[in-house]
Amino acid sequence: MLRSLSVLGLAGTVLAREITFPPVSGVQHILADDGGLVPGGDISAAMYSGLLTFANLPYVHCLAADGTEVEKYDIAIVGAPFDTGVTARPGARFGPTGIREGSRRISPEFSWSVYTGRNHFREWAKIVDCGDAPLTVLDNTIALKQLDKTHRVISGRKGNDSEYAVPRIITLGGDHTTTLPALRSTYDHWGAVSVIHFDSHLDTWDPDVLGGGLSHYAGVNHGTFLHIAHEEGLILNSSIHAGIRAPVANKKYDLKHDRACGFHIIKARDLDRLGVQGVVDRLKERTTGTRVYISVDIDVLDPAYAPATGTAEPGGFTTRELLTILDGLSGMEVIGADVVEVAPIYDNPGETTTLAAAEVVRSLLSLMVDTPVKGKL
Ligand SMILES: [Mn+2]
């Protein structure tokens, strides 16, 4: 049967293709700018094979010991596998690996945007993956200090582009507590900044409210880190949340306290009234003239688009809405960013959450490439 079918197939003018086997080192081809294939490319960056880095970017040992020569970079991806500051479902310690898995289909060569006609991986910035911060899973205080140190080492190296001396970092969380060390490190280079905080929750809770006043240790968690950042003077009073919808613990205090921490609020359903451009405009107005840190808690998305998270809240943004809003922020001076609260164990076989998280990271990278920022080493 098979034989007769193939005979029929060849009965016309079509002849079987010659199959030429390339040498092993040339199995992988890379795409040239003109769309042609260049044989014998670097097979270490092959999609769906090889060791796992974000978007198949090169790995650099950014945390090498003092005195070791380290390859230079302008934008670094680093994972923060920490989830013991979460108040509901744990599992975000596997977030960095999950987001990298979700980014496997992203290739720096195959990344020309149909919206902008640009490939941000091929512009001025050298973008690398530094792997994960080495964090103990047994002591939150020590783990967060280890993350402080990780950020200081990675952002303390001289950038690849001599004009923009300080490398910028995108952190793959981890629960939301991991944003605090990132803000401490950016403060060293850029001073206090506005935070654009995409989340369904405020995360400015007074540690005595969320943590119950049990101990200082209990008060440092994924719902209080913005209070602490404000207390430490790391953020400006021109910060803003987007996507808020979770209930608060009391009638007035939480929202009043949130304003005192420097935040305005765009609620999830405000999007219905304002549209994505309206949200973009409000974010820009609020932070105008300041440098920004963008923190994306994946629970800003509706659980339909991001089921794999610690504290899911129905009624959120779609993935497309979030990506359009993020891309609309082009032109802002983004000095650091993160995607947090991705807990892959609750994802589905289609990897809905990790695919979305990886795409969010791509948008954050693009914002950083769009607007280089000079900083103090
Ligand atoms: Mn959060």
Residues whose N, C-alpha, C, O or C-beta is under 5 A from the ligand:
A	BS01	MN	H176 D199 D203 H222 D297
